[in-house]
Structure formats: C-alpha cells, structure tokens
C-alpha cells in the first residue's frame, strides 16, 4: 500500500506541469467520497471476491511471484509487489497488502505514466481516486544480525551515489554509498518504482469505504511506522 504523502502531491504537480495554466483557471476538484459510487460498487465487489480467493494470505502472494518490500505502515499494512506496474485488468494488482499475521487487506492497481500522463479512466472508477507518484528506488537489506530493513530513496540520490536508473538491480554499491547498507553483500534487492498512477482499494471490508486511507477494523501494531520518504 502506498500511503498518501507529500511525495505524491509534489509528483502530481511536477508531472502535470504542462497543464498548470489550465489548472490555474479551473475550480479545485472535490475529493470523491471513499465509499464506492455507482459502477465502482461492482468493481470493488469483484476484486474482493477474486483477490480474497486467490491471494488470501501472504504465502499465497509469494507463491504467485509477489515479494515483501515494506515494513508495516501506519495503516497496519505490509506491502508486496511483483514488479508488474501496468495493471491490465482488475485481476492483476501491482501490489497486495497484508497485516502482520499474513491476512489480505487490500491491493494497489497501477498505470505507468509513460503510457498515460492523464489520470486513468478504468473499470468505472472515478479518475480522481488515482494518485500520482514519481519514480524512486526501493531496497531490501539484511544485516549481519539477520534483521531485514526495507527502505527507499529518491532516484536522484540513487544516481548521485552511482546507481543506474535503467538497471537498478546492479545498484547495491550505490545503496552502500548512500549510507543505507554497510556492505554490498547485505543488499538483497534493489528495484525501480516507476512514475505511475496508483489506486488503492481495501479488500477487507472497510466501514469508512473501500477507497479510504485507513480501516478502523485494522489495528496497527506498536511496530507500525509512518513510511513517508
């Protein structure tokens, strides 16, 4: 799950700079109700039935090619990705999120901004629900004590440390140079999170609405952290 932060806000401004003049003369758009509206209800019901059947646990997600790349965030979610950032349909989320016990909570769907710079209009979902994120780098580090650290840095910092944005898998030395790991051998995975449009949806029933930021039925543990970059 990608927690909505200033990062996404700044990205949206930067990536939509070409629309700035038009936006300046337009009235601000209201944030849509987090409860599904109209055709969205069928979309939500469909993914809840499908994803809960196929990926009810983190183990099921891993078997299907997803891997964990975050700590528990302040919504109680731990995120798993499969590096397939273009969601062709509602059956192919780019991310799944689970609670600390491995129970499915929700999913992210994404559309690459290299494919479409405008917010997507897909599956009957209000286009205003899609958030914009700029490209950045994620890394997974396991120290000598066996503790795994999940983190992220900006693409700019990664490149400044000698990383290749076009081949981030070779970027372990850059992660060390950036001060995120002590040794290259400790860096287990480095990958690019590309610029994209992202849609979060709760699969677990949410009284606040399937498109809400948090779910009152999910209580984060004391180890949950705010994952803002």
HELIX and SHEET records of a PDB file:
HELIX    1   1 UNK A    6  UNK A   15  1                                  10    
HELIX    2   2 UNK A   17  UNK A   19  5                                   3    
HELIX    3   3 UNK A   20  UNK A   24  1                                   5    
HELIX    4   4 UNK A   40  UNK A   54  1                                  15    
HELIX    5   5 UNK A   58  UNK A   63  1                                   6    
HELIX    6   6 UNK A  127  UNK A  129  5                                   3    
HELIX    7   7 UNK A  155  UNK A  160  1                                   6    
HELIX    8   8 UNK A  168  UNK A  170  5                                   3    
HELIX    9   9 UNK A  172  UNK A  177  1                                   6    
HELIX   10  10 UNK A  184  UNK A  186  5                                   3    
SHEET    1   A 6 UNK A  67  UNK A  68  0                                        
SHEET    2   A 6 UNK A  78  UNK A  81 -1                                        
SHEET    3   A 6 UNK A  95  UNK A  98 -1                                        
SHEET    4   A 6 UNK A 104  UNK A 112 -1                                        
SHEET    5   A 6 UNK A 196  UNK A 202 -1                                        
SHEET    6   A 6 UNK A 131  UNK A 133 -1                                        
SHEET    1   B 3 UNK A 148  UNK A 154  0                                        
SHEET    2   B 3 UNK A 136  UNK A 142 -1                                        
SHEET    3   B 3 UNK A 187  UNK A 193 -1                                        
END                                                                             
